[in-house]
Amino acid sequence: MNRTYTARVIFAAEIDPWVRENMSSYATDVTPTGEGLLVTLRAHQEAELLQWILGWGAGARVLEPETLKKRILEEARKMLQSC
């Protein structure tokens, strides 16, 4: 399968064990860092990764790409508006 969309996400150290246990099938690289667990994901399109990342809440921080950062922010705003 030729996956062309790449994202990098860092997960807080306190949720590292749960992220490892529930790793996305899109993960191609997992690296422990001083900040937490750095995960590289590859997919056909951004939407394939969005829900999995959102499921980790504030424990996930998208490093790149910028388009995914913006999309996560938009989703969070929509969630707040619906409360």
mmCIF file of the N, C-alpha and C atoms, coordinates in Angstrom:
data_MODEL
# 
_entry.id   MODEL 
# 
loop_
_atom_site.group_PDB 
_atom_site.id 
_atom_site.type_symbol 
_atom_site.label_atom_id 
_atom_site.label_alt_id 
_atom_site.label_comp_id 
_atom_site.label_asym_id 
_atom_site.label_entity_id 
_atom_site.label_seq_id 
_atom_site.pdbx_PDB_ins_code 
_atom_site.Cartn_x 
_atom_site.Cartn_y 
_atom_site.Cartn_z 
_atom_site.occupancy 
_atom_site.B_iso_or_equiv 
_atom_site.pdbx_formal_charge 
_atom_site.auth_seq_id 
_atom_site.auth_comp_id 
_atom_site.auth_asym_id 
_atom_site.auth_atom_id 
_atom_site.pdbx_PDB_model_num 
ATOM 1   N N  . MET A 1 1  ? 0.848   -1.176 0.000  1.00 0.00 ? 1  MET A N  1 
ATOM 2   C CA . MET A 1 1  ? 0.000   0.000  0.000  1.00 0.00 ? 1  MET A CA 1 
ATOM 3   C C  . MET A 1 1  ? 0.894   1.241  0.000  1.00 0.00 ? 1  MET A C  1 
ATOM 4   N N  . ASN A 1 2  ? 0.618   2.185  -0.854 1.00 0.00 ? 2  ASN A N  1 
ATOM 5   C CA . ASN A 1 2  ? 1.405   3.402  -0.961 1.00 0.00 ? 2  ASN A CA 1 
ATOM 6   C C  . ASN A 1 2  ? 0.760   4.518  -0.138 1.00 0.00 ? 2  ASN A C  1 
ATOM 7   N N  . ARG A 1 3  ? 1.278   4.755  1.054  1.00 0.00 ? 3  ARG A N  1 
ATOM 8   C CA . ARG A 1 3  ? 0.749   5.811  1.924  1.00 0.00 ? 3  ARG A CA 1 
ATOM 9   C C  . ARG A 1 3  ? 1.581   7.056  1.730  1.00 0.00 ? 3  ARG A C  1 
ATOM 10  N N  . THR A 1 4  ? 0.923   8.206  1.576  1.00 0.00 ? 4  THR A N  1 
ATOM 11  C CA . THR A 1 4  ? 1.654   9.411  1.232  1.00 0.00 ? 4  THR A CA 1 
ATOM 12  C C  . THR A 1 4  ? 1.553   10.537 2.260  1.00 0.00 ? 4  THR A C  1 
ATOM 13  N N  . TYR A 1 5  ? 0.633   10.455 3.198  1.00 0.00 ? 5  TYR A N  1 
ATOM 14  C CA . TYR A 1 5  ? 0.432   11.503 4.183  1.00 0.00 ? 5  TYR A CA 1 
ATOM 15  C C  . TYR A 1 5  ? 1.179   11.127 5.464  1.00 0.00 ? 5  TYR A C  1 
ATOM 16  N N  . THR A 1 6  ? 2.063   11.984 5.940  1.00 0.00 ? 6  THR A N  1 
ATOM 17  C CA . THR A 1 6  ? 2.850   11.699 7.134  1.00 0.00 ? 6  THR A CA 1 
ATOM 18  C C  . THR A 1 6  ? 2.562   12.724 8.215  1.00 0.00 ? 6  THR A C  1 
ATOM 19  N N  . ALA A 1 7  ? 2.394   12.237 9.446  1.00 0.00 ? 7  ALA A N  1 
ATOM 20  C CA . ALA A 1 7  ? 2.178   13.110 10.598 1.00 0.00 ? 7  ALA A CA 1 
ATOM 21  C C  . ALA A 1 7  ? 3.076   12.638 11.738 1.00 0.00 ? 7  ALA A C  1 
ATOM 22  N N  . ARG A 1 8  ? 3.473   13.582 12.578 1.00 0.00 ? 8  ARG A N  1 
ATOM 23  C CA . ARG A 1 8  ? 4.244   13.251 13.779 1.00 0.00 ? 8  ARG A CA 1 
ATOM 24  C C  . ARG A 1 8  ? 3.496   13.800 14.983 1.00 0.00 ? 8  ARG A C  1 
ATOM 25  N N  . VAL A 1 9  ? 3.306   12.932 15.967 1.00 0.00 ? 9  VAL A N  1 
ATOM 26  C CA . VAL A 1 9  ? 2.531   13.280 17.163 1.00 0.00 ? 9  VAL A CA 1 
ATOM 27  C C  . VAL A 1 9  ? 3.325   12.853 18.381 1.00 0.00 ? 9  VAL A C  1 
ATOM 28  N N  . ILE A 1 10 ? 3.351   13.713 19.405 1.00 0.00 ? 10 ILE A N  1 
ATOM 29  C CA . ILE A 1 10 ? 3.995   13.328 20.653 1.00 0.00 ? 10 ILE A CA 1 
ATOM 30  C C  . ILE A 1 10 ? 2.916   13.134 21.710 1.00 0.00 ? 10 ILE A C  1 
ATOM 31  N N  . PHE A 1 11 ? 3.009   12.018 22.407 1.00 0.00 ? 11 PHE A N  1 
ATOM 32  C CA . PHE A 1 11 ? 2.036   11.663 23.440 1.00 0.00 ? 11 PHE A CA 1 
ATOM 33  C C  . PHE A 1 11 ? 2.686   11.832 24.804 1.00 0.00 ? 11 PHE A C  1 
ATOM 34  N N  . ALA A 1 12 ? 1.950   12.410 25.732 1.00 0.00 ? 12 ALA A N  1 
ATOM 35  C CA . ALA A 1 12 ? 2.459   12.660 27.078 1.00 0.00 ? 12 ALA A CA 1 
ATOM 36  C C  . ALA A 1 12 ? 2.951   11.361 27.716 1.00 0.00 ? 12 ALA A C  1 
ATOM 37  N N  . ALA A 1 13 ? 4.016   11.467 28.483 1.00 0.00 ? 13 ALA A N  1 
ATOM 38  C CA . ALA A 1 13 ? 4.628   10.296 29.113 1.00 0.00 ? 13 ALA A CA 1 
ATOM 39  C C  . ALA A 1 13 ? 3.632   9.508  29.957 1.00 0.00 ? 13 ALA A C  1 
ATOM 40  N N  . GLU A 1 14 ? 2.702   10.206 30.611 1.00 0.00 ? 14 GLU A N  1 
ATOM 41  C CA . GLU A 1 14 ? 1.763   9.505  31.492 1.00 0.00 ? 14 GLU A CA 1 
ATOM 42  C C  . GLU A 1 14 ? 0.774   8.598  30.759 1.00 0.00 ? 14 GLU A C  1 
ATOM 43  N N  . ILE A 1 15 ? 0.601   8.813  29.467 1.00 0.00 ? 15 ILE A N  1 
ATOM 44  C CA . ILE A 1 15 ? -0.302  7.916  28.720 1.00 0.00 ? 15 ILE A CA 1 
ATOM 45  C C  . ILE A 1 15 ? 0.451   6.968  27.791 1.00 0.00 ? 15 ILE A C  1 
ATOM 46  N N  . ASP A 1 16 ? 1.764   7.020  27.839 1.00 0.00 ? 16 ASP A N  1 
ATOM 47  C CA . ASP A 1 16 ? 2.622   6.177  27.002 1.00 0.00 ? 16 ASP A CA 1 
ATOM 48  C C  . ASP A 1 16 ? 2.185   4.710  27.002 1.00 0.00 ? 16 ASP A C  1 
ATOM 49  N N  . PRO A 1 17 ? 1.948   4.070  28.167 1.00 0.00 ? 17 PRO A N  1 
ATOM 50  C CA . PRO A 1 17 ? 1.572   2.649  28.138 1.00 0.00 ? 17 PRO A CA 1 
ATOM 51  C C  . PRO A 1 17 ? 0.275   2.378  27.378 1.00 0.00 ? 17 PRO A C  1 
ATOM 52  N N  . TRP A 1 18 ? -0.693  3.259  27.486 1.00 0.00 ? 18 TRP A N  1 
ATOM 53  C CA . TRP A 1 18 ? -1.980  3.058  26.809 1.00 0.00 ? 18 TRP A CA 1 
ATOM 54  C C  . TRP A 1 18 ? -1.855  3.299  25.308 1.00 0.00 ? 18 TRP A C  1 
ATOM 55  N N  . VAL A 1 19 ? -1.034  4.276  24.933 1.00 0.00 ? 19 VAL A N  1 
ATOM 56  C CA . VAL A 1 19 ? -0.812  4.531  23.507 1.00 0.00 ? 19 VAL A CA 1 
ATOM 57  C C  . VAL A 1 19 ? -0.148  3.306  22.876 1.00 0.00 ? 19 VAL A C  1 
ATOM 58  N N  . ARG A 1 20 ? 0.869   2.772  23.542 1.00 0.00 ? 20 ARG A N  1 
ATOM 59  C CA . ARG A 1 20 ? 1.559   1.583  23.018 1.00 0.00 ? 20 ARG A CA 1 
ATOM 60  C C  . ARG A 1 20 ? 0.599   0.393  22.886 1.00 0.00 ? 20 ARG A C  1 
ATOM 61  N N  . GLU A 1 21 ? -0.284  0.246  23.855 1.00 0.00 ? 21 GLU A N  1 
ATOM 62  C CA . GLU A 1 21 ? -1.230  -0.872 23.855 1.00 0.00 ? 21 GLU A CA 1 
ATOM 63  C C  . GLU A 1 21 ? -2.293  -0.721 22.771 1.00 0.00 ? 21 GLU A C  1 
ATOM 64  N N  . ASN A 1 22 ? -2.611  0.522  22.422 1.00 0.00 ? 22 ASN A N  1 
ATOM 65  C CA . ASN A 1 22 ? -3.670  0.804  21.441 1.00 0.00 ? 22 ASN A CA 1 
ATOM 66  C C  . ASN A 1 22 ? -3.117  1.522  20.217 1.00 0.00 ? 22 ASN A C  1 
ATOM 67  N N  . MET A 1 23 ? -1.962  1.087  19.778 1.00 0.00 ? 23 MET A N  1 
ATOM 68  C CA . MET A 1 23 ? -1.266  1.760  18.680 1.00 0.00 ? 23 MET A CA 1 
ATOM 69  C C  . MET A 1 23 ? -2.064  1.680  17.376 1.00 0.00 ? 23 MET A C  1 
ATOM 70  N N  . SER A 1 24 ? -2.051  2.775  16.656 1.00 0.00 ? 24 SER A N  1 
ATOM 71  C CA . SER A 1 24 ? -2.715  2.846  15.361 1.00 0.00 ? 24 SER A CA 1 
ATOM 72  C C  . SER A 1 24 ? -1.986  1.973  14.343 1.00 0.00 ? 24 SER A C  1 
ATOM 73  N N  . SER A 1 25 ? -2.737  1.392  13.449 1.00 0.00 ? 25 SER A N  1 
ATOM 74  C CA . SER A 1 25 ? -2.121  0.604  12.369 1.00 0.00 ? 25 SER A CA 1 
ATOM 75  C C  . SER A 1 25 ? -1.355  1.502  11.403 1.00 0.00 ? 25 SER A C  1 
ATOM 76  N N  . TYR A 1 26 ? -1.555  2.806  11.510 1.00 0.00 ? 26 TYR A N  1 
ATOM 77  C CA . TYR A 1 26 ? -0.847  3.755  10.653 1.00 0.00 ? 26 TYR A CA 1 
ATOM 78  C C  . TYR A 1 26 ? 0.529   4.130  11.201 1.00 0.00 ? 26 TYR A C  1 
ATOM 79  N N  . ALA A 1 27 ? 0.861   3.684  12.413 1.00 0.00 ? 27 ALA A N  1 
ATOM 80  C CA . ALA A 1 27 ? 2.150   4.028  13.017 1.00 0.00 ? 27 ALA A CA 1 
ATOM 81  C C  . ALA A 1 27 ? 3.284   3.310  12.283 1.00 0.00 ? 27 ALA A C  1 
ATOM 82  N N  . THR A 1 28 ? 4.299   4.071  11.900 1.00 0.00 ? 28 THR A N  1 
ATOM 83  C CA . THR A 1 28 ? 5.451   3.497  11.214 1.00 0.00 ? 28 THR A CA 1 
ATOM 84  C C  . THR A 1 28 ? 6.713   3.606  12.048 1.00 0.00 ? 28 THR A C  1 
ATOM 85  N N  . ASP A 1 29 ? 6.700   4.485  13.058 1.00 0.00 ? 29 ASP A N  1 
ATOM 86  C CA . ASP A 1 29 ? 7.859   4.642  13.922 1.00 0.00 ? 29 ASP A CA 1 
ATOM 87  C C  . ASP A 1 29 ? 7.387   5.111  15.293 1.00 0.00 ? 29 ASP A C  1 
ATOM 88  N N  . VAL A 1 30 ? 7.935   4.525  16.338 1.00 0.00 ? 30 VAL A N  1 
ATOM 89  C CA . VAL A 1 30 ? 7.603   4.883  17.710 1.00 0.00 ? 30 VAL A CA 1 
ATOM 90  C C  . VAL A 1 30 ? 8.914   5.080  18.455 1.00 0.00 ? 30 VAL A C  1 
ATOM 91  N N  . THR A 1 31 ? 9.111   6.280  19.008 1.00 0.00 ? 31 THR A N  1 
ATOM 92  C CA . THR A 1 31 ? 10.361  6.607  19.671 1.00 0.00 ? 31 THR A CA 1 
ATOM 93  C C  . THR A 1 31 ? 10.108  7.255  21.025 1.00 0.00 ? 31 THR A C  1 
ATOM 94  N N  . PRO A 1 32 ? 10.606  6.667  22.106 1.00 0.00 ? 32 PRO A N  1 
ATOM 95  C CA . PRO A 1 32 ? 10.493  7.326  23.401 1.00 0.00 ? 32 PRO A CA 1 
ATOM 96  C C  . PRO A 1 32 ? 11.410  8.562  23.427 1.00 0.00 ? 32 PRO A C  1 
ATOM 97  N N  . THR A 1 33 ? 10.917  9.647  23.984 1.00 0.00 ? 33 THR A N  1 
ATOM 98  C CA . THR A 1 33 ? 11.714  10.872 24.110 1.00 0.00 ? 33 THR A CA 1 
ATOM 99  C C  . THR A 1 33 ? 11.571  11.387 25.544 1.00 0.00 ? 33 THR A C  1 
ATOM 100 N N  . GLY A 1 34 ? 12.307  12.433 25.874 1.00 0.00 ? 34 GLY A N  1 
ATOM 101 C CA . GLY A 1 34 ? 12.192  13.049 27.188 1.00 0.00 ? 34 GLY A CA 1 
ATOM 102 C C  . GLY A 1 34 ? 10.824  13.666 27.425 1.00 0.00 ? 34 GLY A C  1 
ATOM 103 N N  . GLU A 1 35 ? 10.152  14.047 26.348 1.00 0.00 ? 35 GLU A N  1 
ATOM 104 C CA . GLU A 1 35 ? 8.822   14.661 26.427 1.00 0.00 ? 35 GLU A CA 1 
ATOM 105 C C  . GLU A 1 35 ? 7.693   13.643 26.489 1.00 0.00 ? 35 GLU A C  1 
ATOM 106 N N  . GLY A 1 36 ? 7.931   12.481 25.924 1.00 0.00 ? 36 GLY A N  1 
ATOM 107 C CA . GLY A 1 36 ? 6.883   11.472 25.823 1.00 0.00 ? 36 GLY A CA 1 
ATOM 108 C C  . GLY A 1 36 ? 7.178   10.543 24.663 1.00 0.00 ? 36 GLY A C  1 
ATOM 109 N N  . LEU A 1 37 ? 6.141   9.980  24.102 1.00 0.00 ? 37 LEU A N  1 
ATOM 110 C CA . LEU A 1 37 ? 6.284   9.012  23.018 1.00 0.00 ? 37 LEU A CA 1 
ATOM 111 C C  . LEU A 1 37 ? 6.037   9.699  21.668 1.00 0.00 ? 37 LEU A C  1 
ATOM 112 N N  . LEU A 1 38 ? 7.055   9.710  20.828 1.00 0.00 ? 38 LEU A N  1 
ATOM 113 C CA . LEU A 1 38 ? 6.945   10.307 19.497 1.00 0.00 ? 38 LEU A CA 1 
ATOM 114 C C  . LEU A 1 38 ? 6.520   9.230  18.511 1.00 0.00 ? 38 LEU A C  1 
ATOM 115 N N  . VAL A 1 39 ? 5.386   9.467  17.839 1.00 0.00 ? 39 VAL A N  1 
ATOM 116 C CA . VAL A 1 39 ? 4.845   8.493  16.898 1.00 0.00 ? 39 VAL A CA 1 
ATOM 117 C C  . VAL A 1 39 ? 4.750   9.133  15.514 1.00 0.00 ? 39 VAL A C  1 
ATOM 118 N N  . THR A 1 40 ? 5.289   8.450  14.529 1.00 0.00 ? 40 THR A N  1 
ATOM 119 C CA . THR A 1 40 ? 5.159   8.857  13.131 1.00 0.00 ? 40 THR A CA 1 
ATOM 120 C C  . THR A 1 40 ? 4.077   8.004  12.511 1.00 0.00 ? 40 THR A C  1 
ATOM 121 N N  . LEU A 1 41 ? 3.140   8.657  11.849 1.00 0.00 ? 41 LEU A N  1 
ATOM 122 C CA . LEU A 1 41 ? 1.995   7.972  11.230 1.00 0.00 ? 41 LEU A CA 1 
ATOM 123 C C  . LEU A 1 41 ? 1.994   8.255  9.736  1.00 0.00 ? 41 LEU A C  1 
ATOM 124 N N  . ARG A 1 42 ? 1.639   7.238  8.955  1.00 0.00 ? 42 ARG A N  1 
ATOM 125 C CA . ARG A 1 42 ? 1.521   7.415  7.503  1.00 0.00 ? 42 ARG A CA 1 
ATOM 126 C C  . ARG A 1 42 ? 0.176   6.860  7.056  1.00 0.00 ? 42 ARG A C  1 
ATOM 127 N N  . ALA A 1 43 ? -0.515  7.655  6.239  1.00 0.00 ? 43 ALA A N  1 
ATOM 128 C CA . ALA A 1 43 ? -1.836  7.269  5.745  1.00 0.00 ? 43 ALA A CA 1 
ATOM 129 C C  . ALA A 1 43 ? -2.029  7.871  4.356  1.00 0.00 ? 43 ALA A C  1 
ATOM 130 N N  . HIS A 1 44 ? -3.167  7.544  3.739  1.00 0.00 ? 44 HIS A N  1 
ATOM 131 C CA . HIS A 1 44 ? -3.493  8.123  2.440  1.00 0.00 ? 44 HIS A CA 1 
ATOM 132 C C  . HIS A 1 44 ? -3.919  9.578  2.585  1.00 0.00 ? 44 HIS A C  1 
ATOM 133 N N  . GLN A 1 45 ? -4.625  9.865  3.686  1.00 0.00 ? 45 GLN A N  1 
ATOM 134 C CA . GLN A 1 45 ? -5.119  11.226 3.880  1.00 0.00 ? 45 GLN A CA 1 
ATOM 135 C C  . GLN A 1 45 ? -5.245  11.536 5.367  1.00 0.00 ? 45 GLN A C  1 
ATOM 136 N N  . GLU A 1 46 ? -5.278  12.804 5.670  1.00 0.00 ? 46 GLU A N  1 
ATOM 137 C CA . GLU A 1 46 ? -5.343  13.311 7.031  1.00 0.00 ? 46 GLU A CA 1 
ATOM 138 C C  . GLU A 1 46 ? -6.524  12.754 7.829  1.00 0.00 ? 46 GLU A C  1 
ATOM 139 N N  . ALA A 1 47 ? -7.674  12.670 7.201  1.00 0.00 ? 47 ALA A N  1 
ATOM 140 C CA . ALA A 1 47 ? -8.895  12.236 7.887  1.00 0.00 ? 47 ALA A CA 1 
ATOM 141 C C  . ALA A 1 47 ? -8.747  10.850 8.510  1.00 0.00 ? 47 ALA A C  1 
ATOM 142 N N  . GLU A 1 48 ? -7.890  10.018 7.948  1.00 0.00 ? 48 GLU A N  1 
ATOM 143 C CA . GLU A 1 48 ? -7.692  8.672  8.476  1.00 0.00 ? 48 GLU A CA 1 
ATOM 144 C C  . GLU A 1 48 ? -7.070  8.687  9.870  1.00 0.00 ? 48 GLU A C  1 
ATOM 145 N N  . LEU A 1 49 ? -6.352  9.734  10.203 1.00 0.00 ? 49 LEU A N  1 
ATOM 146 C CA . LEU A 1 49 ? -5.640  9.823  11.480 1.00 0.00 ? 49 LEU A CA 1 
ATOM 147 C C  . LEU A 1 49 ? -6.379  10.650 12.522 1.00 0.00 ? 49 LEU A C  1 
ATOM 148 N N  . LEU A 1 50 ? -7.253  11.501 12.085 1.00 0.00 ? 50 LEU A N  1 
ATOM 149 C CA . LEU A 1 50 ? -7.886  12.498 12.944 1.00 0.00 ? 50 LEU A CA 1 
ATOM 150 C C  . LEU A 1 50 ? -8.560  11.911 14.173 1.00 0.00 ? 50 LEU A C  1 
ATOM 151 N N  . GLN A 1 51 ? -9.445  10.951 14.025 1.00 0.00 ? 51 GLN A N  1 
ATOM 152 C CA . GLN A 1 51 ? -10.203 10.417 15.151 1.00 0.00 ? 51 GLN A CA 1 
ATOM 153 C C  . GLN A 1 51 ? -9.316  9.706  16.170 1.00 0.00 ? 51 GLN A C  1 
ATOM 154 N N  . TRP A 1 52 ? -8.319  8.976  15.696 1.00 0.00 ? 52 TRP A N  1 
ATOM 155 C CA . TRP A 1 52 ? -7.432  8.277  16.619 1.00 0.00 ? 52 TRP A CA 1 
ATOM 156 C C  . TRP A 1 52 ? -6.659  9.281  17.478 1.00 0.00 ? 52 TRP A C  1 
ATOM 157 N N  . ILE A 1 53 ? -6.164  10.327 16.853 1.00 0.00 ? 53 ILE A N  1 
ATOM 158 C CA . ILE A 1 53 ? -5.419  11.350 17.604 1.00 0.00 ? 53 ILE A CA 1 
ATOM 159 C C  . ILE A 1 53 ? -6.346  12.075 18.569 1.00 0.00 ? 53 ILE A C  1 
ATOM 160 N N  . LEU A 1 54 ? -7.513  12.465 18.118 1.00 0.00 ? 54 LEU A N  1 
ATOM 161 C CA . LEU A 1 54 ? -8.467  13.162 18.990 1.00 0.00 ? 54 LEU A CA 1 
ATOM 162 C C  . LEU A 1 54 ? -8.851  12.316 20.199 1.00 0.00 ? 54 LEU A C  1 
ATOM 163 N N  . GLY A 1 55 ? -8.886  11.028 20.044 1.00 0.00 ? 55 GLY A N  1 
ATOM 164 C CA . GLY A 1 55 ? -9.247  10.133 21.137 1.00 0.00 ? 55 GLY A CA 1 
ATOM 165 C C  . GLY A 1 55 ? -8.312  10.212 22.328 1.00 0.00 ? 55 GLY A C  1 
ATOM 166 N N  . TRP A 1 56 ? -7.123  10.732 22.140 1.00 0.00 ? 56 TRP A N  1 
ATOM 167 C CA . TRP A 1 56 ? -6.154  10.864 23.226 1.00 0.00 ? 56 TRP A CA 1 
ATOM 168 C C  . TRP A 1 56 ? -6.250  12.207 23.930 1.00 0.00 ? 56 TRP A C  1 
ATOM 169 N N  . GLY A 1 57 ? -7.142  13.058 23.473 1.00 0.00 ? 57 GLY A N  1 
ATOM 170 C CA . GLY A 1 57 ? -7.370  14.340 24.134 1.00 0.00 ? 57 GLY A CA 1 
ATOM 171 C C  . GLY A 1 57 ? -6.107  15.170 24.257 1.00 0.00 ? 57 GLY A C  1 
ATOM 172 N N  . ALA A 1 58 ? -5.964  15.843 25.406 1.00 0.00 ? 58 ALA A N  1 
ATOM 173 C CA . ALA A 1 58 ? -4.835  16.743 25.639 1.00 0.00 ? 58 ALA A CA 1 
ATOM 174 C C  . ALA A 1 58 ? -3.512  15.996 25.777 1.00 0.00 ? 58 ALA A C  1 
ATOM 175 N N  . GLY A 1 59 ? -3.565  14.667 25.846 1.00 0.00 ? 59 GLY A N  1 
ATOM 176 C CA . GLY A 1 59 ? -2.344  13.876 25.941 1.00 0.00 ? 59 GLY A CA 1 
ATOM 177 C C  . GLY A 1 59 ? -1.600  13.757 24.624 1.00 0.00 ? 59 GLY A C  1 
ATOM 178 N N  . ALA A 1 60 ? -2.226  14.195 23.532 1.00 0.00 ? 60 ALA A N  1 
ATOM 179 C CA . ALA A 1 60 ? -1.608  14.136 22.201 1.00 0.00 ? 60 ALA A CA 1 
ATOM 180 C C  . ALA A 1 60 ? -1.335  15.552 21.700 1.00 0.00 ? 60 ALA A C  1 
ATOM 181 N N  . ARG A 1 61 ? -0.139  15.745 21.172 1.00 0.00 ? 61 ARG A N  1 
ATOM 182 C CA . ARG A 1 61 ? 0.215   17.038 20.577 1.00 0.00 ? 61 ARG A CA 1 
ATOM 183 C C  . ARG A 1 61 ? 0.793   16.791 19.194 1.00 0.00 ? 61 ARG A C  1 
ATOM 184 N N  . VAL A 1 62 ? 0.112   17.316 18.179 1.00 0.00 ? 62 VAL A N  1 
ATOM 185 C CA . VAL A 1 62 ? 0.568   17.157 16.799 1.00 0.00 ? 62 VAL A CA 1 
ATOM 186 C C  . VAL A 1 62 ? 1.748   18.095 16.565 1.00 0.00 ? 62 VAL A C  1 
ATOM 187 N N  . LEU A 1 63 ? 2.849   17.524 16.094 1.00 0.00 ? 63 LEU A N  1 
ATOM 188 C CA . LEU A 1 63 ? 4.028   18.318 15.769 1.00 0.00 ? 63 LEU A CA 1 
ATOM 189 C C  . LEU A 1 63 ? 4.002   18.780 14.319 1.00 0.00 ? 63 LEU A C  1 
ATOM 190 N N  . GLU A 1 64 ? 3.548   17.896 13.460 1.00 0.00 ? 64 GLU A N  1 
ATOM 191 C CA . GLU A 1 64 ? 3.442   18.223 12.039 1.00 0.00 ? 64 GLU A CA 1 
ATOM 192 C C  . GLU A 1 64 ? 2.517   17.230 11.376 1.00 0.00 ? 64 GLU A C  1 
ATOM 193 N N  . PRO A 1 65 ? 1.905   17.615 10.315 1.00 0.00 ? 65 PRO A N  1 
ATOM 194 C CA . PRO A 1 65 ? 1.984   18.871 9.581  1.00 0.00 ? 65 PRO A CA 1 
ATOM 195 C C  . PRO A 1 65 ? 1.067   19.937 10.188 1.00 0.00 ? 65 PRO A C  1 
ATOM 196 N N  . GLU A 1 66 ? 1.273   21.131 9.760  1.00 0.00 ? 66 GLU A N  1 
ATOM 197 C CA . GLU A 1 66 ? 0.488   22.268 10.242 1.00 0.00 ? 66 GLU A CA 1 
ATOM 198 C C  . GLU A 1 66 ? -0.996  22.111 9.917  1.00 0.00 ? 66 GLU A C  1 
ATOM 199 N N  . THR A 1 67 ? -1.305  21.524 8.783  1.00 0.00 ? 67 THR A N  1 
ATOM 200 C CA . THR A 1 67 ? -2.714  21.340 8.401  1.00 0.00 ? 67 THR A CA 1 
ATOM 201 C C  . THR A 1 67 ? -3.451  20.457 9.403  1.00 0.00 ? 67 THR A C  1 
ATOM 202 N N  . LEU A 1 68 ? -2.776  19.438 9.923  1.00 0.00 ? 68 LEU A N  1 
ATOM 203 C CA . LEU A 1 68 ? -3.399  18.562 10.910 1.00 0.00 ? 68 LEU A CA 1 
ATOM 204 C C  . LEU A 1 68 ? -3.556  19.283 12.250 1.00 0.00 ? 68 LEU A C  1 
ATOM 205 N N  . LYS A 1 69 ? -2.585  20.083 12.624 1.00 0.00 ? 69 LYS A N  1 
ATOM 206 C CA . LYS A 1 69 ? -2.693  20.891 13.850 1.00 0.00 ? 69 LYS A CA 1 
ATOM 207 C C  . LYS A 1 69 ? -3.942  21.759 13.787 1.00 0.00 ? 69 LYS A C  1 
ATOM 208 N N  . LYS A 1 70 ? -4.132  22.414 12.649 1.00 0.00 ? 70 LYS A N  1 
ATOM 209 C CA . LYS A 1 70 ? -5.293  23.297 12.476 1.00 0.00 ? 70 LYS A CA 1 
ATOM 210 C C  . LYS A 1 70 ? -6.599  22.513 12.518 1.00 0.00 ? 70 LYS A C  1 
ATOM 211 N N  . ARG A 1 71 ? -6.601  21.350 11.915 1.00 0.00 ? 71 ARG A N  1 
ATOM 212 C CA . ARG A 1 71 ? -7.826  20.533 11.888 1.00 0.00 ? 71 ARG A CA 1 
ATOM 213 C C  . ARG A 1 71 ? -8.187  20.046 13.290 1.00 0.00 ? 71 ARG A C  1 
ATOM 214 N N  . ILE A 1 72 ? -7.202  19.679 14.087 1.00 0.00 ? 72 ILE A N  1 
ATOM 215 C CA . ILE A 1 72 ? -7.431  19.264 15.476 1.00 0.00 ? 72 ILE A CA 1 
ATOM 216 C C  . ILE A 1 72 ? -8.018  20.440 16.256 1.00 0.00 ? 72 ILE A C  1 
ATOM 217 N N  . LEU A 1 73 ? -7.469  21.625 16.075 1.00 0.00 ? 73 LEU A N  1 
ATOM 218 C CA . LEU A 1 73 ? -7.965  22.828 16.747 1.00 0.00 ? 73 LEU A CA 1 
ATOM 219 C C  . LEU A 1 73 ? -9.414  23.111 16.353 1.00 0.00 ? 73 LEU A C  1 
ATOM 220 N N  . GLU A 1 74 ? -9.723  22.995 15.075 1.00 0.00 ? 74 GLU A N  1 
ATOM 221 C CA . GLU A 1 74 ? -11.095 23.214 14.604 1.00 0.00 ? 74 GLU A CA 1 
ATOM 222 C C  . GLU A 1 74 ? -12.061 22.220 15.248 1.00 0.00 ? 74 GLU A C  1 
ATOM 223 N N  . GLU A 1 75 ? -11.669 20.963 15.321 1.00 0.00 ? 75 GLU A N  1 
ATOM 224 C CA . GLU A 1 75 ? -12.524 19.939 15.929 1.00 0.00 ? 75 GLU A CA 1 
ATOM 225 C C  . GLU A 1 75 ? -12.741 20.225 17.413 1.00 0.00 ? 75 GLU A C  1 
ATOM 226 N N  . ALA A 1 76 ? -11.689 20.634 18.102 1.00 0.00 ? 76 ALA A N  1 
ATOM 227 C CA . ALA A 1 76 ? -11.804 20.954 19.534 1.00 0.00 ? 76 ALA A CA 1 
ATOM 228 C C  . ALA A 1 76 ? -12.756 22.130 19.743 1.00 0.00 ? 76 ALA A C  1 
ATOM 229 N N  . ARG A 1 77 ? -12.667 23.115 18.889 1.00 0.00 ? 77 ARG A N  1 
ATOM 230 C CA . ARG A 1 77 ? -13.585 24.262 18.990 1.00 0.00 ? 77 ARG A CA 1 
ATOM 231 C C  . ARG A 1 77 ? -15.029 23.839 18.768 1.00 0.00 ? 77 ARG A C  1 
ATOM 232 N N  . LYS A 1 78 ? -15.253 22.996 17.777 1.00 0.00 ? 78 LYS A N  1 
ATOM 233 C CA . LYS A 1 78 ? -16.612 22.491 17.517 1.00 0.00 ? 78 LYS A CA 1 
ATOM 234 C C  . LYS A 1 78 ? -17.144 21.714 18.708 1.00 0.00 ? 78 LYS A C  1 
ATOM 235 N N  . MET A 1 79 ? -16.276 20.939 19.330 1.00 0.00 ? 79 MET A N  1 
ATOM 236 C CA . MET A 1 79 ? -16.686 20.158 20.502 1.00 0.00 ? 79 MET A CA 1 
ATOM 237 C C  . MET A 1 79 ? -17.100 21.088 21.641 1.00 0.00 ? 79 MET A C  1 
ATOM 238 N N  . LEU A 1 80 ? -16.354 22.134 21.854 1.00 0.00 ? 80 LEU A N  1 
ATOM 239 C CA . LEU A 1 80 ? -16.696 23.091 22.911 1.00 0.00 ? 80 LEU A CA 1 
ATOM 240 C C  . LEU A 1 80 ? -18.010 23.792 22.620 1.00 0.00 ? 80 LEU A C  1 
ATOM 241 N N  . GLN A 1 81 ? -18.250 24.139 21.376 1.00 0.00 ? 81 GLN A N  1 
ATOM 242 C CA . GLN A 1 81 ? -19.488 24.821 21.003 1.00 0.00 ? 81 GLN A CA 1 
ATOM 243 C C  . GLN A 1 81 ? -20.716 23.943 21.190 1.00 0.00 ? 81 GLN A C  1 
ATOM 244 N N  . SER A 1 82 ? -20.535 22.631 21.092 1.00 0.00 ? 82 SER A N  1 
ATOM 245 C CA . SER A 1 82 ? -21.693 21.752 21.213 1.00 0.00 ? 82 SER A CA 1 
ATOM 246 C C  . SER A 1 82 ? -22.009 21.395 22.663 1.00 0.00 ? 82 SER A C  1 
ATOM 247 N N  . CYS A 1 83 ? -21.206 21.854 23.586 1.00 0.00 ? 83 CYS A N  1 
ATOM 248 C CA . CYS A 1 83 ? -21.466 21.570 25.023 1.00 0.00 ? 83 CYS A CA 1 
ATOM 249 C C  . CYS A 1 83 ? -22.537 22.475 25.597 1.00 0.00 ? 83 CYS A C  1 
# 
